[in-house]
Amino acid sequence: MLKTFIVGENQRGLLIQDGRLITIFQPGRHRVWSWGNRKRVELHTARGLFTSDWAEIIEKRHPALAAANFETVRTGEGEIAVIRVDGRAAWLVRPGQVAHVWKLFEDVAVERFDTEARPRLDKRELVAFERATVIGPSVPSPIATVAVSEAEAGLVFFDGELVETLGPGRYGYWQVGRKVTAKTLDTRPVPLEVTAQEILTRDRVSVRITLTSFVQVTDVRTAALATPDYQAHVYKLVQFAVREAVGGRTLDELLNDRVSVDTQIVEHVRRELGDIGVRVTELGVKDVILPGEMRELINKVVEAEKVAQANLIRRREETAATRSLLNTAKLMEDNPTLLRLKELEAIERVTEKIGRVDVHTGQQGLGAVLDQLVSLKPRD
């Protein structure tokens, strides 16, 4: 029986007889004798990946047909293959995987990477490869990206081992046969608020202290390895330093000498901090919170002190005013003209408060009025 098969321009036809590949048909019309309907043609789109089970058979049993139609990519352990189509990174082949790519209509090139010898990608490769499709298990991703912001430092770990310290930027690593993790640390002074804690002073008064400090990383590698969390470490040291500084002082000493308290806390923290790649730039007591009844007592004491100060100032002012009046009286006693001016001022003030003043001329006119306002004792 004569059978006719048509293969499209973008296709290839696999001629199969009794379950065995005979040849690969090119585009066009093909007429085949098939006795007992033993032959058939299987059509495949000849672009992209050749995912049929026949691809493996053709590669091994018909190497000439395979070489003429598609590219076979095999990767070993610790190796990643990048398949480029017309210069574009299209697929990433994981270790131990196989990919067959048609190369009839597109330029196919393969680039291989030894992930042990070269674990880091440059920026151009990272941008190109992270958009490619992964052949093989896609979780976890074969590429781990690390982003470090401005004023930060990054640390890269392979299976928990620190391998590199990074500056600001974006980086990529092959995550094949290893787990890639990253940690970033801010190298600027970072505020660390120590929340209120209750402490007994030396005179058994319970107070709550709140502090503010600024912590800065000076050595990124040391800070990452010396302690699990450098901020928590500094926080605990500050708490111990506050208890030591406050517990050795009375309430009055604490309230009246905050500078020495801050100095003692800073010295204690810096001494105990040691070399962990971190320094405390500033540290000080922000608030001292007293119990309600203690605040009332202190407010009463302060109020009494202010009242006493006000009374003292008032008495001083009264004494000064009396002394000034006495000096003025002595001047007027020795100077009749000045006395007469003062009398006129007194009349002016009186007339401001009354509606009308009648003064009669004559021997006992204005002079009599003035003489009655002020009377001076005769001189000796």
C-alpha positions as CSV (number, residue, x, y, z in Angstrom):
1,M,0.0,0.0,0.0
2,L,1.4,3.4,-1.0
3,K,0.9,6.0,1.7
4,T,1.5,9.8,1.4
5,F,2.8,12.0,4.2
6,I,3.2,15.8,4.2
7,V,5.8,17.4,6.5
8,G,5.5,21.2,7.1
9,E,8.2,23.7,6.7
10,N,8.7,24.0,10.5
11,Q,8.4,20.3,11.1
12,R,10.3,17.1,10.9
13,G,8.8,13.6,10.4
14,L,10.0,10.5,12.0
15,L,9.4,7.5,9.8
16,I,8.8,4.5,12.1
17,Q,8.4,0.9,11.0
18,D,7.4,-1.8,13.5
19,G,8.5,0.5,16.4
20,R,11.9,1.2,14.8
21,L,13.1,4.5,13.4
22,I,13.9,4.4,9.7
23,T,14.8,8.0,8.9
24,I,13.8,11.6,9.5
25,F,11.7,13.3,6.7
26,Q,12.5,16.8,5.6
27,P,9.7,19.3,4.8
28,G,7.6,18.2,1.7
29,R,5.4,15.4,0.4
30,H,6.6,11.9,1.0
31,R,5.2,8.7,-0.5
32,V,6.1,5.4,1.3
33,W,5.1,1.8,0.5
34,S,3.6,0.3,3.7
35,W,2.7,-3.3,3.5
36,G,0.2,-4.3,6.2
37,N,0.2,-0.7,7.5
38,R,3.5,-1.3,9.2
39,K,4.9,2.2,8.6
40,R,3.8,5.5,10.1
41,V,5.2,9.1,10.4
42,E,5.4,11.0,13.6
43,L,5.5,14.8,13.1
44,H,7.4,17.1,15.5
45,T,7.8,20.9,15.6
46,A,11.5,21.5,14.8
47,R,12.0,24.5,17.1
48,G,13.0,24.7,20.7
49,L,13.4,21.5,22.8
50,F,13.0,18.1,21.3
51,T,11.3,16.4,24.2
52,S,10.2,13.1,22.6
53,D,11.5,9.8,23.8
54,W,12.8,9.3,20.3
55,A,15.4,12.0,20.9
56,E,17.5,9.7,23.2
57,I,17.1,6.8,20.8
58,I,18.1,8.9,17.8
59,E,21.2,10.2,19.6
60,K,22.5,6.8,20.5
61,R,21.3,4.6,17.6
62,H,21.4,7.2,14.7
63,P,24.2,9.7,15.6
64,A,24.4,11.1,12.1
65,L,20.7,12.0,12.0
66,A,21.0,13.5,15.5
67,A,24.0,15.6,14.6
68,A,22.2,16.9,11.5
69,N,19.0,17.9,13.3
70,F,19.4,18.7,17.0
71,E,22.0,19.5,19.6
72,T,22.3,17.2,22.6
73,V,23.5,18.7,25.9
74,R,24.6,16.5,28.8
75,T,26.0,17.9,32.1
76,G,28.1,16.2,34.7
77,E,28.2,16.7,38.5
78,G,29.0,20.2,39.5
79,E,28.4,21.5,36.0
80,I,25.8,23.9,34.6
81,A,25.2,24.2,30.8
82,V,23.7,27.4,29.4
83,I,22.0,26.9,26.0
84,R,22.0,30.0,23.9
85,V,19.6,30.4,21.0
86,D,20.6,33.1,18.5
87,G,22.8,34.5,21.3
88,R,20.1,34.6,23.9
89,A,20.4,32.4,27.1
90,A,17.3,30.3,26.7
91,W,17.8,27.2,29.0
92,L,19.9,26.3,32.0
93,V,20.7,22.6,32.3
94,R,21.3,21.3,35.8
95,P,23.9,18.7,36.7
96,G,23.1,15.2,35.5
97,Q,20.4,16.4,33.1
98,V,20.0,16.0,29.3
99,A,18.5,18.4,26.8
100,H,17.9,18.0,23.1
101,V,17.5,21.3,21.1
102,W,16.5,21.6,17.5
103,K,19.1,23.5,15.5
104,L,17.5,23.7,12.1
105,F,16.1,27.2,12.2
106,E,18.2,28.8,14.9
107,D,21.8,29.1,15.9
108,V,22.3,27.0,19.0
109,A,25.4,27.4,21.2
110,V,26.3,25.7,24.5
111,E,28.3,27.4,27.3
112,R,29.4,25.2,30.3
113,F,30.3,26.4,33.8
114,D,32.2,24.5,36.5
115,T,30.3,25.7,39.6
116,E,33.0,24.5,42.0
117,A,35.9,26.3,40.3
118,R,33.8,29.5,39.5
119,P,30.9,29.8,41.9
120,R,30.2,33.5,41.2
121,L,28.6,35.0,38.1
122,D,29.5,38.4,36.8
123,K,26.8,41.0,36.4
124,R,26.2,40.4,32.7
125,E,25.8,36.7,33.2
126,L,23.4,37.2,36.1
127,V,21.1,39.4,34.1
128,A,21.1,37.0,31.2
129,F,20.9,33.7,33.0
130,E,18.2,34.5,35.6
131,R,15.6,34.8,32.9
132,A,16.4,31.4,31.3
133,T,14.3,28.3,31.8
134,V,15.7,25.6,34.1
135,I,15.9,22.1,32.7
136,G,15.7,19.7,35.7
137,P,14.4,20.4,39.2
138,S,13.7,24.1,39.5
139,V,13.7,24.2,43.3
140,P,15.9,25.6,44.6
141,S,16.9,27.9,41.9
142,P,20.3,27.2,40.4
143,I,21.2,30.9,40.8
144,A,21.1,32.6,44.2
145,T,21.0,36.5,44.1
146,V,22.4,38.7,46.8
147,A,21.4,42.4,46.9
148,V,23.4,44.8,49.2
149,S,22.1,48.4,49.6
150,E,24.0,51.6,50.0
151,A,25.8,52.0,53.4
152,E,25.5,48.2,53.9
153,A,27.9,45.3,53.8
154,G,27.0,41.8,52.7
155,L,28.3,38.4,53.8
156,V,27.9,35.3,51.7
157,F,27.8,31.8,53.2
158,F,28.2,28.5,51.4
159,D,26.6,25.8,53.6
160,G,27.0,28.0,56.6
161,E,30.7,28.9,55.9
162,L,31.6,32.5,55.3
163,V,33.2,32.8,51.9
164,E,33.0,36.5,50.8
165,T,32.3,40.0,52.0
166,L,30.5,42.3,49.6
167,G,30.0,46.0,49.1
168,P,26.8,47.7,47.7
169,G,25.5,46.0,44.5
170,R,23.7,43.0,43.2
171,Y,25.5,39.6,42.9
172,G,24.8,36.1,41.7
173,Y,26.1,32.7,42.7
174,W,25.6,29.2,41.4
175,Q,23.5,27.3,43.9
176,V,24.4,23.8,42.8
177,G,25.5,21.2,45.3
178,R,25.5,23.9,48.0
179,K,23.2,26.2,49.9
180,V,23.9,29.8,49.4
181,T,22.8,32.2,52.1
182,A,23.5,35.9,52.7
183,K,23.4,38.4,55.5
184,T,23.6,42.2,55.3
185,L,24.8,44.6,58.0
186,D,24.2,48.3,58.2
187,T,27.5,50.1,58.6
188,R,25.9,53.4,59.8
189,P,25.3,54.2,63.5
190,V,22.1,52.4,64.3
191,P,19.9,53.6,67.2
192,L,19.3,51.0,69.9
193,E,16.5,51.8,72.4
194,V,16.8,50.2,75.8
195,T,13.3,49.9,77.1
196,A,12.4,50.9,80.7
197,Q,13.5,48.4,83.4
198,E,12.8,48.7,87.1
199,I,15.9,49.2,89.3
200,L,16.2,49.8,93.1
201,T,18.5,52.7,94.0
202,R,20.8,52.6,97.0
203,D,18.1,54.2,99.2
204,R,15.6,51.5,98.1
205,V,13.5,53.7,95.7
206,S,12.2,51.8,92.6
207,V,12.8,53.7,89.4
208,R,12.4,52.9,85.7
209,I,15.3,53.8,83.4
210,T,15.1,54.3,79.6
211,L,18.3,54.7,77.6
212,T,19.2,55.5,74.0
213,S,22.4,54.3,72.4
214,F,23.9,54.2,68.9
215,V,25.8,51.2,67.7
216,Q,28.0,51.1,64.6
217,V,29.6,48.1,62.9
218,T,33.3,48.6,62.4
219,D,34.4,45.2,61.2
220,V,31.7,43.3,59.2
221,R,33.3,39.9,59.3
222,T,34.0,40.0,63.0
223,A,30.6,41.4,63.9
224,A,28.9,38.5,61.9
225,L,30.9,35.7,63.5
226,A,31.6,37.0,67.1
227,T,28.0,36.9,68.2
228,P,24.7,35.6,66.8
229,D,23.1,39.0,67.2
230,Y,25.4,41.9,68.0
231,Q,22.5,44.3,68.8
232,A,21.0,41.8,71.4
233,H,24.5,41.5,72.8
234,V,25.0,45.2,73.3
235,Y,21.4,45.5,74.7
236,K,22.2,43.0,77.5
237,L,25.5,44.7,78.3
238,V,23.7,48.1,78.6
239,Q,21.1,46.6,80.9
240,F,23.8,45.2,83.2
241,A,25.7,48.5,83.2
242,V,22.5,50.5,84.1
243,R,21.8,48.2,87.1
244,E,25.4,48.7,88.4
245,A,25.3,52.5,87.9
246,V,21.8,53.1,89.4
247,G,22.0,50.5,92.2
248,G,25.1,52.2,93.7
249,R,23.5,55.7,93.9
250,T,20.7,57.3,95.9
251,L,17.8,58.9,94.1
252,D,19.1,62.4,94.7
253,E,22.5,61.5,93.3
254,L,20.8,59.9,90.3
255,L,18.7,62.9,89.5
256,N,21.3,65.5,90.2
257,D,24.3,63.9,88.5
258,R,23.1,62.4,85.2
259,V,26.5,63.1,83.5
260,S,28.5,60.8,85.8
261,V,25.8,58.1,85.5
262,D,26.1,58.2,81.7
263,T,29.9,58.2,81.9
264,Q,29.9,55.1,84.1
265,I,27.5,53.2,81.8
266,V,29.5,54.0,78.7
267,E,32.8,53.0,80.3
268,H,31.3,49.7,81.5
269,V,29.7,48.8,78.1
270,R,32.9,49.6,76.2
271,R,35.0,47.6,78.6
272,E,32.8,44.5,78.5
273,L,32.1,44.8,74.8
274,G,35.6,43.8,73.7
275,D,36.6,43.3,70.1
276,I,33.4,42.1,68.3
277,G,33.6,44.4,65.4
278,V,31.1,46.9,66.9
279,R,31.5,50.1,68.8
280,V,29.0,52.2,70.9
281,T,29.2,55.7,69.6
282,E,26.7,57.3,72.0
283,L,24.9,56.1,75.1
284,G,22.9,58.0,77.7
285,V,19.9,58.0,80.1
286,K,16.8,59.2,78.3
287,D,14.2,59.1,81.0
288,V,14.0,58.4,84.8
289,I,10.5,57.3,85.6
290,L,9.5,57.4,89.3
291,P,6.5,55.7,91.1
292,G,3.4,57.8,91.4
293,E,3.6,58.5,95.1
294,M,7.3,59.3,94.8
295,R,6.5,61.8,92.1
296,E,4.0,63.5,94.3
297,L,6.4,63.8,97.2
298,I,9.1,65.3,94.9
299,N,6.6,67.7,93.4
300,K,5.7,68.9,96.9
301,V,9.3,69.3,97.8
302,V,10.0,71.3,94.6
303,E,6.9,73.4,95.2
304,A,7.9,74.2,98.8
305,E,11.4,75.2,97.6
306,K,10.0,77.4,94.9
307,V,7.6,79.1,97.4
308,A,10.5,79.7,99.8
309,Q,12.6,81.2,97.0
310,A,9.7,83.4,95.9
311,N,9.2,84.7,99.5
312,L,12.9,85.4,99.8
313,I,12.9,87.3,96.6
314,R,9.8,89.2,97.7
315,R,11.4,90.2,101.0
316,R,14.6,91.3,99.2
317,E,12.6,93.5,96.8
318,E,10.6,95.0,99.7
319,T,13.8,95.8,101.6
320,A,15.3,97.4,98.4
321,A,12.2,99.4,97.9
322,T,12.2,100.7,101.5
323,R,15.9,101.6,101.2
324,S,15.2,103.5,98.0
325,L,12.3,105.4,99.7
326,L,14.5,106.3,102.6
327,N,17.2,107.7,100.3
328,T,14.6,109.7,98.4
329,A,13.2,111.1,101.6
330,K,16.7,112.2,102.7
331,L,17.2,113.9,99.3
332,M,13.9,115.8,99.6
333,E,14.7,116.9,103.2
334,D,17.9,118.5,102.0
335,N,16.4,120.0,98.8
336,P,13.1,121.9,99.0
337,T,12.8,122.3,95.2
338,L,12.9,118.5,94.8
339,L,10.2,118.2,97.5
340,R,8.0,120.7,95.6
341,L,8.4,118.7,92.4
342,K,7.3,115.5,94.2
343,E,4.3,117.5,95.6
344,L,3.3,118.4,92.0
345,E,3.6,114.8,90.9
346,A,1.4,113.7,93.8
347,I,-1.2,116.3,92.8
348,E,-1.1,115.1,89.2
349,R,-1.8,111.5,90.3
350,V,-4.6,112.6,92.5
351,T,-6.3,114.6,89.7
352,E,-6.2,111.5,87.5
353,K,-8.6,109.7,89.8
354,I,-11.0,112.5,90.6
355,G,-13.2,114.5,88.3
356,R,-12.5,118.1,89.5
357,V,-10.1,120.0,91.8
358,D,-10.8,123.7,92.8
359,V,-7.9,125.7,94.0
360,H,-8.5,129.2,95.4
361,T,-6.0,131.9,94.9
362,G,-4.9,134.1,97.7
363,Q,-2.6,133.8,100.6
364,Q,-3.6,130.3,101.3
365,G,-4.2,129.0,97.8
366,L,-2.1,126.3,96.2
367,G,0.6,126.6,98.7
368,A,-1.8,125.8,101.5
369,V,-2.9,122.7,99.6
370,L,0.7,121.5,99.1
371,D,1.6,122.2,102.7
372,Q,-1.3,120.0,103.8
373,L,-0.2,117.1,101.6
374,V,3.3,116.9,102.9
375,S,4.5,118.1,106.3
376,L,8.2,118.1,107.1
377,K,9.6,118.3,110.5
378,P,11.6,121.4,111.3
379,R,15.3,121.2,110.9
380,D,17.5,121.1,113.9
